[in-house]
Amino acid sequence: MQEKVNAIIHLLKLRYPHAPCALHYSKDYELMIAVRLSAQCTDARVNLVTPALFAAYPTLEAMAAARIEDVENYVHSCGFYKHKARDIVLGCQMLLSDYGGKVPGSMEHLLRIPGVGRKTANLLLGDLYGVPGSVVCDTHCIRICGRLGLSSGKEPEKVEKQLRAILPPEESSDFCHRIVLFGRDCCTARNPQCGNCPLRPYCAEFSGVAAGQS
């Protein structure tokens, strides 16, 4: 398994030498907000919405003082906008009241913030603080790692635990970013491009299909 994991990481690095977060931000709390907005919404849509939101509330203090109803108008197109707007304002208020205006750097404290679950917390820890072992289990990660045979099941916390056990800690955050890129341009949900897939030799699902056709 470890040889397989190392080979997959190597091939993903060749395909995507750089592995930036797809969400646009310039401040730590902006990333927290963008990740909250990305729940059941595309990163592309979030990146269209956040410039106006961040321009309207250019500081953490301004965002924390915003009327939730006004924030709803900015984030409406991201879906579940009432919950998201509430979490954004209350989350920014907590950063000011409890954390000195900074996104905290531990899982325990991040999970206290409204709207922050393990996926968001892992992304913040990996991107803002470079914490080794940060595994972001989004839909791309769960789908593709399941196809590759690196994990089983669809429950994010269980998949995260499985991946933590096999991914080199220093590679895990970038691995998850690369998996997102790979899930968009090759291993898509409905029509994976297996014929052009560089990971095909290591794919458990493709091996099963090939064996059934032989």
Secondary structure, 3 states (H helix, E strand, C coil): CHHHHHHHHHHHHHHCCCCCCCCCCCCHHHHHHHHHHCCCCCHHHHHHHHHHHHHHCCCHHHHHCCCHHHHHHHHHHHCCHHHHHHHHHHHHHHHHHHCCCCCCCCHHHHCCCCCCCHHHHHHHHHHHHCCCCCCCCCHHHHHHHHHHCCCCCCCHHHHHHHHHHHCCHHHHHHHHHHHHHHHHHCCCCCCCCHHHCCCHHHCHHHHHHHHHHC
